[in-house]
Amino acid sequence: MDPNSTQEADPEKAGQRQNNLTDTSPATIDPALSDSYSPTEERLLLRHQDLTILPLSAFIYFLCYLDRSNIGNARILNSSTHHDMQTTIGATQHQFNVTLMIFQVGYALFEVPSNILLKKLRPSRWLAFLMFSWGAITMGLGGVHSFPEAAGVRFLLGVFEAGLFPGLVYYLTFWYRSDERSVRVAFILSMASLASAFGGTIAYGIGHMNLMRGLEAWRWLFIIEGAPSCVSAALVWWLLPDFPEEFLKGRQKDVAVARLRVEGSKRNHRSMTRQDAKSTLAEWRLYGHYLMQFGLSVPFGSLSLFVPFITAGLGYVDLQAQLMTVPPYAAAYVCQLLVSHSADRFNARGLHIATFASIGAVGFMAAALLPPDAYLHRYGCLIVSTAGTFASAPPMLGWLSSNVHTTASVGLAIAISVSLGAGIGSIPGMWIYKAEERDRGFPTGNWVNAGMLFMVAMVAVGLRMFYGYKNRQLVRESCQEARLYKL
């Protein structure tokens, strides 16, 4: 059997699994852990945790992504009657792209401080505050009348949405072991594709409200989609449990503490110190993870905001273009869940990332090579590229969080990854789908996204080879069971 594998042939040994979280020096597993709980107790605990925190966490991210990406729908909503957002506020193509980009600036700047505050102020309180804030700001977008107003409000939206996704990934490290996170990150992250699919459907319906009470339909879109976030913030404040040590009782609490004694973040661990920050920033291998996140965020960000624009360039118009955004995101939703489950099950996150990033790249490349008027074929490529891009994201964050070993470092590494990736990395994606290239099939956007995804695949393979080499080295040099890198 491959000594690097963390998979077990016998599921009855679940309570005795090796805790393979990265460390800079070999460490041993406490043998007392092996008899502290049974596989049945572990399964019941996981089911209880999943039912308690995952639906609410996914719902939070669903609303977050809906409020973030609806500007893509607003941009073309009722464009045939010149009541779309870009026309109404008098923005040029360049100015509207600046409005999209400025969100990413606020998003990138506030990732790290937000993750630090999440632990200090408690997840339920901090996430509820962020949720109410971005909901109110989204509703405020319905009242803008000029480019400067729209840009300013979008910057604030980026500031308050910045802490949500990295915060949720960090939050899961308090509850789950490293080989359990990718599929749960995927369940939450898949809400992005689900929100985008629902966003197109909702926009189609709201499009029929144009000029109701004198308001354009895109204004109603922001008002209607921002309100649920404000209302739901109260539910998060009261219903989202903060830490397993405080929420669980009796035997379940004992099992949870035993499971996460070696790996996982802890409520009683110190917050980040300057030394924690220095050591995390000096871990050069983590920059491979950050580079992958950056590369993935270019196509991820461009698709999130431009799919309605892309479908409008495929021969679909106005409200029909909104509906045609649904199938690509539906395919992405299914792929995210299946790929993440497989990546965790086979301890093969790097290979899954490389495979599906390559599939997405091939989809973009084919779209770039097809004739501009091959609408049906290019629409099929859009589905393939969207599914491949979105499926690569959850294993990527699960891989990173599994290979960082302290509570403070995990929070910082996740925040840096999402900041450099989803924040700064999304900025180029705001500019690659050019309106003047619409009749040519958006070649710049497709080629840039294909190149970025091929780069992600190469870095994933390189990291997989490096971690495999380090694991073999640890096994050779250690007299005891070493804590290995996840693959």
N, C-alpha and C positions, 0 to 999 in steps of 0.2 A: 504493500500500500504506500502511496506517496506520503512521505513524512510531512509535507507541507499542508496536507488536507486537514480541514477541521470537521469534515463530515463523518458521521458515525453510521456504521452498518446496523447497529442495534439501537432502536429508539428508546429502549428501556434504560439506556445509559445517559439519558438527557440530563439528569441531575449531576452527572459526573463529568460533563463536558469541559474540555480545556478552555480556559479563558485566554484567547489569543489576541490580546490587545498589545499594541506596540509599546516597547520600552527601549531605551537606549542601551540597557544592559539586561542580560537574561535574568528572569525572576522565576520563582517557583509558585505553584498553586497550593494553597492551603488544603491539605488532605482532609481536614474536617468538613470541608464543603461537600465532599462526595456523598456523605450519608445524611446531610441536613434536611433534605426534602426528597419527596418521591416524584417520579415523572407525572403522575396524576395530579399532584398538588401544583406542579409547575404549569401544567396545561390549564388548570382551573384558574390560576392566578393570571396567566396571560389573557385568557378569555375575559376575565373581569376587567383587567386594565384596558384591553382593546375596546370593549363595549362602553367603558367609562370615558376615555379621553380621545379616542380616534374619531368618532363621529363629530364631536364638537370641534376638534382641531381642524378636521377637513372642512367643516361648514365655515369656520372662520376664514380659511384660506380661499374658499370658494367666493365668499363675498369680497375679500381683498382683491382677488384677481379680476373679478367682475368690474369692480370700481376702477381698477388700473387700466384695463384694456378697452373699456367701452368707448374711449375717445376714437379708437379705430372705426367703430361703428358710426359714431357721431359724424365722422369726417365725410361720409358719403350718404348719410341718411337723408332721403328726399332731395338728392342732388339734381334730379331731373327737373324739379321745380325751383331750384336755386335756394332751397331752404336748409341746406346742409350747414354744418358748423363752420367749415372753412370759409364759405361764401358769406355767411351771416356776420362773422366777426371781421371780415375784410382782410383776412390773412393771405399772404402769398404762399406758394408751395414751400419756399425756403423758411418762411416764418412759422408755418405750421409744423415743419420738421423740428425747428428749434423748440417749439412747445412740447413736442414728444420727447426731445432729448433732455430738456431741463429737468424733467422728472427723474431721470437717471442720475443726474448730478446730486440732487438731494438724497436719492436712494443710496448712492455710494458713500456719501459723507457721514451718514448716521447709522450705518450697519453696526460698527464696532461699539460705539457708546450705548446703543440700544441693547445689545446682547449683554453688556456688563450690567445695565440697569435691570434686566429681566430677573437675574438671580437676586440682586439686592432688594428689589421692590416686590418680589414674588410674581410668578408668571401670570396668574389670574388677574391681578390688578394692573400690571403693566400692559398686557395684551388687551384688556378691556378699555384702558385709556387710549391706546393706539387705535382701536377699532372705532370708538366713538368719534375720534378726531378725524380719521380719514373718511368716515361716512359723512360727517358734516362738511368737509372740504369738497367731497364729490358733489354733494347737493349744491354747494357754492359755485361749482363749475357751470351749473345751469343758469347762472346770472351774469356771466361774463359777456362783454360787448366789444372787446378789442383784443388784439394780439398780446399787448403787455399784461392785461388782466389775466388772460388765459395762461400765459407763461408763468406768472407769479403764483397762481393757484396750483398749477401742476407741480411747481417746485415744492410747495408745502405738502402736496399729496405724497411726493416722493419721500420727504422727511418722515412722515408719520407711517408710511407703509414699509419703510426700510427695515424696521425691527421684526416684522411679522414672520417672514419665512425662515430666516436664520434663527430667530427665536424659537420657532416650533421645532426645528431640527435639533437645536440645543436642548430644548425641553424633553425631547424623546430620549436623550442620553441619560436622563435621570431615572427613566422607567424601564429601558430595554437594554439587553446585551447587544454587542456589536453585530452578531450574526442574525439579529432580529430586526434591525433598523431599516434596511433598504426597502423592504416590502411595505413597511409602515410609512416611510418617507414617500414612497410611491403613491400610497393611498391618499396622502395629503396633497402631494404635488400633482397628482392626476386631476385634482379639482381645477387646475389651470386649464386643461383641455376641456373639461366638462363645463367650466364657466364660459370659455370661449364659444363652445357649441351652444349653450343656453343663451349667451349674449347675442348671437346672431338671430336666434329665434325670438328673443325678447325685443330686439331692435326691430324686427319685422313687424311685430304687433304694435309697438309704440309708434312706428312710422305712420300708422293710420290715425294717430292723434295730432298730426301736424296742424298747427295754428289753433288748436283747442285752447280756449281762454286767451287767445292772442299769443301763445307761446309756440315756437317751433318744436318739432318732435324731438330734436336732439336735446333740447333743454329738459323736456319731460323725461328723457332717458336718464340723464344724470340725477334728477330729483328722485325718480322712482327707484333707481338702483342704489342710491346712496342712503336712503332712509332705513332699509333693513339693517345696515351695519350699525347705525346709531341705536336702534332698538335692541339689537342682539348683544350689544356691549354689556347690558345688565345681566344677561344670561351667562356670559363668560365670567363676569365678576363673581357670581354666586355658584356656578356649577362646575367650573374647571378646577380640578384638584391641582395643588401645587407640586407636592413631592410625595413619593410613596411612603416615606417614613412617617409622614403626618396623616396621610389620608387612609391608609390601610390599617386594619385592626387585627389583633390576635395572631393566629397562625399565618394568615396571608402576609402580614407585615414581616414576620420572621423569615418566610420563604423569600420575599422580595429583597430583604437585606442580605440574605445568604447568597442569592443569585448574583447580586451586584457588588459583592464584597471586594472582588478583584478588579472588575471593570465596570464602567458606568460612572456618571457624575454623581456627586453627593451633595446633599443640602448643607451638611456641616463642614464641607471643605471651604477653605479660605477663598475669598474673591481674588481676582487677578492682581498680582504684584508686578513691579517693574521687572523682576527677574523672570517671572513667568512669560511676560511679553517678549523679553530679549531672547529667551530660549526658544520660544515658538517661532519668532521671526528668523532665528538662525538655523532652523531646520530646513535645509535646502531641498530635501525630497518633497516637502509640502508644496513647493513652488511648482512642481509638476502637476499636482492637483489643481492649484490655482490657474495654471496655464490651460488645463483642460476646461475648467469652468469658464474662463474667458472665451476660449474658442467656441464652446457650445452656446454661449450667451448671444453671440452675433446672430446665428440663425434663429435661436429661441426667441430673442427679443424682436427680430424683424417679423417673424411669423405672427407673434402675439398681437402686433399692431397693424400689420399690413395684409393679413389674409383677406379681409373684406376688399381692400384695394386691389389685391392680386386677382381675386375672383371677378372683380369688375373689369379687369383686363382680359378675362377669358371669354368675353362675349355675354356675360350676365350683367344685368343693369339694375340699379336702384335696390328695391326691396328684394328682388330675386337674388341679387348678389349676397345679401345678408343670409338668406337661407342656405346658399351653397357653401357657406363657411362651416356648416355643421358636420358633414361627413369626414373631413380631414381630422377634426378634433375628436370625433367619436372613435375613429381608428386609433388615434394617439392615446386615448383614455384606456382602451383595452390593452394596447401594447405595453404601456407603462406598468400596469399591474402584473402582467404575465412575465415580462422581462425581469422585473425586480424580484419577484418570487423565485425565479430560476437563479438569479445571481446570488442570492443569499443561500439557497438550498445547496448549490454546488460550489460555494466559496470561489466564485469566478467573476467578480465584478469587473475586473479589467478587461477580460475577454468579451463580456457582454457589452461593455461600453464601446469597445473597438468595433464589434460586429455591427451594432445598430447605428453607430455614428457613420460607418461606411455605407450602410443601406440608405441613410438619409442623404449622404453626399452623392450617391449614385442617382437618387431621385432628383436632386437639384441639377446635377450635371446633364441628365437626360432632358430636363425641362429647358436648359440653356441650348441644347443641340437641336431640339425639335423646331420645326417651322413655327413662326409666330401664330399662324392661323390653325394649328393643330390643337384646337381648344380642348377636345375630349382627352387626348393623350396627355396634354400638359396638366389637365386637372387630375388625372390619375397620378402623375408625378408629384403633384402637390400633396396628395394623400400619403404617398410613400415617404416623401421627405419630411412631412410633419410628424408622421408616426415614428420614423427613425430618430429624429431630433429629440422629441419629447421622451421617448423610451430610454434615451441615454442619460437623462438627468438624475433620476432617483438613485441608481447604483453609484453614480459619481459622488454624491453627498454622503451616502452610506459608507462608501469606501474611505472617504476622508475621515469621518467621525470615528470609524472603527480603528484607525491607525494613529490616533492621538490619545494620550493616556491619562491626562489629568483634567479635573473639572474646569480649571481656568483656561488651560490650553485648548480644550475642545471648543469652548465658547468663542475664544478669539480666532481660532483657525477657521471655524465655520463662518464667522462674520467677515473675515478677510476674504475667504473664497467667494462668498456671495457678493461682497462689495466690489472686488476686482472683476468678478465675472458678471453677475446679473446687473451690477451697477455700471461700471466703466465698460465692460464688455458689450453691453447692449447699445452703447452710444453709436458705434459704427453701423449697427443694424438699422438705426434711424434714417440713414442716408443712402443706403444701397439700392432701394427700390425707387427709381426715379420716374416721375410722371412722364417725362419726355421719352422714356424707353418703353412705355406701355404698348405701343403698336409693334415693338420688336420683341416682346415677350420678356421684358425685364432681364436682359442678359447679365448686367452687372450684379444684381442681387443674387441671381442663381449661381453664378461662378464664385462669388465671394463666399457664399454659404457652403458650397461644395468644398472649397479649399479649406475653410475653417474646420469642417467636420472630418476631412481626411487628416488634418493636423491633430485633432482630438484622438482619432484612432491610433495614430503613431505614438503619441505620448502615452496612451493607455497601455499599449503593448510594451513600451519601454519601462513603465512603472511596474507592470506585471513581472517582467523579467528581473528587474532589480529586487523586488520583494521576494521572488522565488530564490534568488541568489542569497539574500540576507537570511532567509529562513534556513537554507541548507547550512550556512555558516554557523548560525545559532545552534542548530542541532548537533553539529560536529564539535563545537567548542564547549557546550554546556554538559555538565555531568547530570543535570536534572532536566525535567521537562521545562523547556523555554517558552516564554510568551511570544508567539510568532506573529508576523504581519499577516493581516487579511489580504487575500489575493483578489 
